[in-house]
């Protein structure tokens, strides 16, 4: 071993001596490094190798700050006998690309150690290279993979989970009222037909809005959380609640129904069209409060313009959200009794639920003075934010808006918790109030690939993003997120 070491050292010294007389490239020029996130949670590391130079396969080493790496996938090299090491080694020429699995979310520093030589006799010292990359969220990783057979089932399950949130659940009594109040003869087929029309209207409009928002570079949540839009939704929910109390029936006007078909099934076609339209309207009501699960999908669409993948994902998610609606439609049409005093009371309970949701949505619109539980410093533009990041201390950036219900929940239930306040000691607290949705507000959101509040980004003392939160987190979970700053 000592003999081989001395031989390698001698050859290196001789190579350096030759370098004085020859025009060898600098290592960064001989082995040009580049890296990017290739999708699917994989970092793609490449070296462009100059002619007359080569790199050793077994000299590659990979590490990361802020993420966990899997086993690197090194391509096979060309075998040659190396006098410096006294053995056969695998080498790369011209170009080599290595794929490294990454487990994590947000920015991280990838460090690569490599070594190469020149055919003329110079062996370079091991070269350490670092680069900051952005690990995509799990949803974004799936989208970047581009495999529809994986994307569609995953987003279908995601939509099924969203179906039981306060955003989607109020759609169930609306559809139930439509089907139960239908004058046609009850049957499974009829209930499935009506619920299918309602769900299709919701899915198509929801998908169209998501794609349009992504291609425009603005988020669905940002567009649908404007005060006048939220107010309109609250009024619409209130109007739907009144139908639960028997003030009117949910159906398309008879005059319009008669124009939709000239056959004996004229009213059936009108009824289906009316239910389809109500499903489309309900898609708009869902938008303001399901922004967090859509963030990865919308970011991907806006950056890559891949309408097929993004649209398929959103449609699958909307279809998943519709599964309980279809089941309720079938049961309301055939499995549930269609008469009885109990049905009246259930409808009234549904009406109260809708009224409660309307009030909940309208609360941010009421005049109120924003008093935060944390001593935030307000920033209004990118320049002010960069000044805060340059202080050399950890920074928490909070995006807030008066019309953001989840923002107020974070203030009341999360920021006010004693463990959170203790964990944030020594951290610079910065808040961007994007209530006005001005151009500067949009620039701040766009800088970090966000579509709207609530969103929190955590930076270390070097100004490098360590973690982010999109949507509401309770105190216990947020405390785990803050631990990433340690």
N, C-alpha and C positions, 0 to 999 in steps of 0.2 A: 504494500500500500504506500509506504514512504517513497519507494522508487517511482511509482506512478505519479505521486504528487509532485516530486521534484522534476520529473519529465514534463508534466503539464505546466509547472511554473516556468521551466526553461523555455518551453515553446511560446508561452505568453510573453516573456521578456523579449525573445527574438522577434515575435510578431510586433511588439511595440517599437522595437528598434527599426524594423522595416517600415513602420508607419511614418517614421521621420522622412524616409526617402520616397515613400509612395503617397499617393493622394487618396487615403482611405476616407470613406464617408463617416460623418458623425453617426453614432448609434441610432439616434432618432430618425435620421434620413435613411440609413441602411435598413431599418426595421420600423416602418411607419405604422403606428398603432392607431386603431379606431375601435369603438365599441358602441353598441346601441341595444335597446330592449327590442327583441324580435317578436314579442308576443308569446302568449302562453306561459308567462313567468320564466322566460329564458333570456339571458344576456348573450349577445352575439359579439365575440371578441375576434378581431381580425388584425393580421399583420401583413402589410404589403412589403415583400422582401426584394431588395434591389438585386439586379443581375450580378452574379459573382459572389453572392452571400447566401448563407443558409442559417436555419435555426434548429436547435435541438428539441426533439419532442419531449424528452423526459426532464427538461429543465423548466417546464411551465409550472407555475404555482399560482393559486388564486385564493384571495381572501376578500372580506367585505366588512365595512363598518355600517351598521344599520340594517343588515339583512343576513339571512342564512343561505349559504350556497350548497348546492348538491354536487355530486361528482361530475367534473367536466367531461364533455364528450370530445375527445381528441381524435382527429382523423388519423389513419395510418400514414406513416412517413416512408421515405426512401431509406433503405438500410445501407450504411457505409461503415467501413472500418476507420475509426478515428484514432490517430496516433497520440493525441493528447490524453485520451482516456484509456487507450490500450484495449479497446473493445469495439464491437459493432454497435452502432447507435442508429436511431431513426432521425432523419432530418427533413426539414421542409424547405422548399424553394419557391420563389415567385409570390405565393400567397398561401396563407393558412387561416382557417376560420374555426374557432372553438365555441361550442355552445355550452353555457354554464347555467344550470337550473337555479332560480332565485326564489326564495321563500321570504316574503315580506310585502310591505305596502308603503309607498311614498319614496322619497329620495334616499339613496345610499351611496357610499363610496366603494367602488370596485377597485381592488388593487391586484395588479398582474406582475409577476416576476418571470422574466424570460432571459434567454441567452442565445447568442449566435456568433458566427465566425465569418471571415472572408476567405475565399479560396486562395488568395495571395498569401495567407499565413497568419493573419491577425485574428485572435480570439478576443472578443469583447468581454468585459466584466458583466456579471448578471445585471440586467436592467429592470428597475422598478418603475412601474407606471400606474397612475391612479386617475380615475375619472368618476364624476358624479352622474348617476343614472336614476331614473324614476321607475320604481316598481309599481306596476298598475294594480289597482284593486282587483279582487277575484273576478268580479263581473267583467271588468275591462279585459282581463287576461283571457277569459273565455271568448269574448268578442274578437280579440286580436287573433285568436287561433283560426277564425274564419270557418270553422267546421259546423255547418248547420245541424248535423245530426247530434252534436253536443249542445249547441246554443239553444235550439228550440225546446228540448225537454227541460233544460235547466231553467229557462225563463218561464216555462209553463208552471213549474213547481213554485217559482218565485211569485208569480201571479196568484197562485192558489193560496199562498201565505198572506198576500196582501188583501185577499178577499175578506179576511176576517179582521181587518183594521177599521177604525172609525171612519175612514175615508170611503170605503166601499160598502160596508155593511148596511148603511141606510138605503142603498139601492134595492135591497131585498124586499122591504115592505112596499116600495113603489111598484115593483114588478108583480108582487103577490096581489096587490090591489087591482092591477090591470087584469090579471088572469081570473081572479075570483069574481070580479065584476063583469067579466065577459058574458054576453047573453047567449053565446053559442053553446051547444051541448057539450058538457064536460067530458074530456077524454085525455088519455096520456098523449096522444098525437097532437091534440089541440094545445095542451099546455107546453109541450116541447116546441111546437111551431112558434108560439108567441114568445117564449123565453129565448128561443134561438134568434128570432128577429131582433129582440131587445139587445142580446149579447153581441150580435154581429154589428149593430149600429154603434155600440160602445167601442168595440174592438177596432173597427175601421177608422173612426174619427180619432180615437186615441193614438193609433199608429200614425195616421197622417199628421197630426199635430206634433208628435215626437220627431218625425223625420224633418218636417218643416223647420222646427226649432233648431235641430241640429245643423241643418244645412245653412241656416241663417246665422249660426254662431251664437245664438242666444238660447237660453234654457226655457223649457216649458214652464218650469216653476216661476221664473222671473217674469214671464209674460202674463201668467195667470194669477200672480199675486199682487197685481196693482189694485189700489183701493177700490176703484170703480168696478173692477171685475169681481172682487171678493164680495162687494155689496150686492151686485147682481145675483151672485150665487146664493147669498144668504136670503134674498127676497124670493128666489126661485124655490129654495128649500121650504120657506115659510108657506109659499103657495101650494106646494105639494103636500105639506102637512095638513092644510085645510081640507084637501080631498080625503084625508084619512078620517076627518070628523064628519064627512058626509055632506059638505057644502056643495060639492060638484063631483062629477064622474070624470075619470081620466080616459078620454077617448077623442079621436079625431072628429072634427065637425062633420055632420052627415053630408053637407053639401060637397065637401072636399072628398069624402069617401066615395061618393057616387061617381066622381070623375076619374077615379083610379082604375076602374074596370067596367067593361060593358057586358060582362058575363053574369051568370047567376050567382057567382061568388063575389059580387061587387063589394059587399060589406067586408068580406074576409080580407080582400086585398087592401081595402082602406084601413082595416084594423091593423094588419101587419105593417103597413107603411107608417101608421101612427106610432106603433110600438117601436119600430126601428128608429123613428125620429126621437122618441123619448130616450132610447138607449144612447143615441148620439149626444143628446143634451147632458145625460148623466156622465159621459166621458169628460166633459168640461168641468164638472163638479169634482171629479176625482183628482184632477191635475194639481190644484194648489197644495195638497198635503202628501203627495207621494214622490216628492222631488228626489229624496235621498236614494232610493233604489234605482232611479233612472239616471243618476249622475254618470255612472260608468258608460252606459249605453249612449247617452247624448254626447259625452265628450268624444267617444270614438267616432260617432257619425260626423260631428263637426270638424274633426281633424282629418279623417280619411275619406270622407264623402262616400263611404261604402253603404249605399242605400239598401242593398239587398240584405246584407247581414244585419244592419241596424233595424231595418223595417221588420225583418223576420223575428228578431228578438222582441221588439215591442208588441208585435201582433200576438206572439206566443204568450207574452206576459198578460196581455189583455184577455186572451182566451182563458188563461188560468184563473184570472179574476172572475170570469163569467161562469165557472163551473158551479159554484153554489147557486147562482141565479137560475141556471138551467135546472138544477135539481129541485129548487123551490118551485119553478114553473111546472114541472111534471107533477110534483106532489099536490100543488094547489089546484091543479086541473083534475086530478083523479083520486089521489090518496086522502086528501083532507076533505072533511064534510064541507058542503057549500052553504049550509044554513045553520042558524043557531045564534043565540045571544053572545056566545063566547067569541064569535068572529068579530062582532061589533067592538067588543072590548079590546081585542087584539089590534084592530085597526086604530083605535084611539091611542093605544100604547105606542104603536108605530108613529102616529102623528106627533106624540110628545117627544119621541126620539128625534124626529126630523126638526122640530122646533128647537130642541136643545142643541143640535148640531148647527142650526142657523145662528143661534146666539153665540156659540163657541167661535164660529167663523167670523162673526161681526165684531167680537170683542176688541181686536186690534184696531178697529176703525174708530172706536170711541175716543173722545178727547182724553188724553192722559199724559202725564209727565214721566218720561223715561228715567227711572232711578235704578242704576245697576247695583247688584249686590257686590260687585268688584270695582276697585278704583281704576277703571279703564282710562287710557289717554286716547282721545279721538284723533284719527287721521282721515284725511279726505282725498288724498291722491297718492300715487306711487312714490313720488319724491319724499314725502313725509314718512312713508313707511320705510323706505330704504335708510333714512336717517336713524330710525329706531333700531333697525337691524344692525347698524354699524357700531352700536354701543359695546359690543363684546359680551352681552348678557343674553340668556335665554329669553325668547319672546313668544307670547301667545297672542295671535291675531284672531279676533272674533268678528265675523261678519254678522251684522244685526240690521233689522228693519222693523218699524212700528207695526207693519201689517203681517209680520211673520209670527204665527202662533207658536211654532216650536221654539223660536228665539225666546219668547216670554217664558215658556216652560223651562228652558235652560237657565234663565235668570232666577226663576222662583225655586226650582227644585234642585238644580245642580250647583250653580255658582254660589248659592247661599249656604251650602253644606260646609261645616267646619273643617272636615278633612280636605276638601278641595282648596279652601283658603290657605290652609297650612301647606299643602303641596305646592302652591303657587308662590310661596315666599321666595323672594330673590328673582322672580320672573317679571320681565317688563310686560305689562298688560296693555294691549293696543286693540282698539275697536274701530271698525269701519262701518259707519251707519249709512246703509245704502237705501234708505227709505225713499229718497227722491228719485232713485234710478237715473242719476245724471250721467253724463259722458264720463266723468272721472270715476263714478261708482262702477260703471261698466268696465272701465279700464282696469280697475283693481280686481274685479272678479275674473276678467279675461286673463290677467297675468298669471293666475293660479288655476286656470281651467275650471272655474266654478260657474254655476248657472244662477245662483241665488243663495240667500241664507235659509236656514242656519248652517254655518260652516266655520270651523275653527282649525287654524294651522299652527303647529308648534315648531319653533326654530331653536336650534342650539346657539351657543355663544358665537359661533362662526357664521351665523346667518343661514345655515343649511337646514332645510325642512326635514324634520324627524318624524312627524306624524300629522295626520289630519282627520277631522271628524266632519262628516256631512250628515246632517239630520240630528235628531235628539238623542242624547245619551244620559242615562241617570247618573247619579253621583258615584256609585260603586264602579260602574264601567268607565266613567270618565277618569276616575282616579287611576285605573289601570293604564289608560292612554297617557296620562301625565308622567307615568313612570318611565316612558321612553325618552324623556328629557334628561334622566339621571345618567 
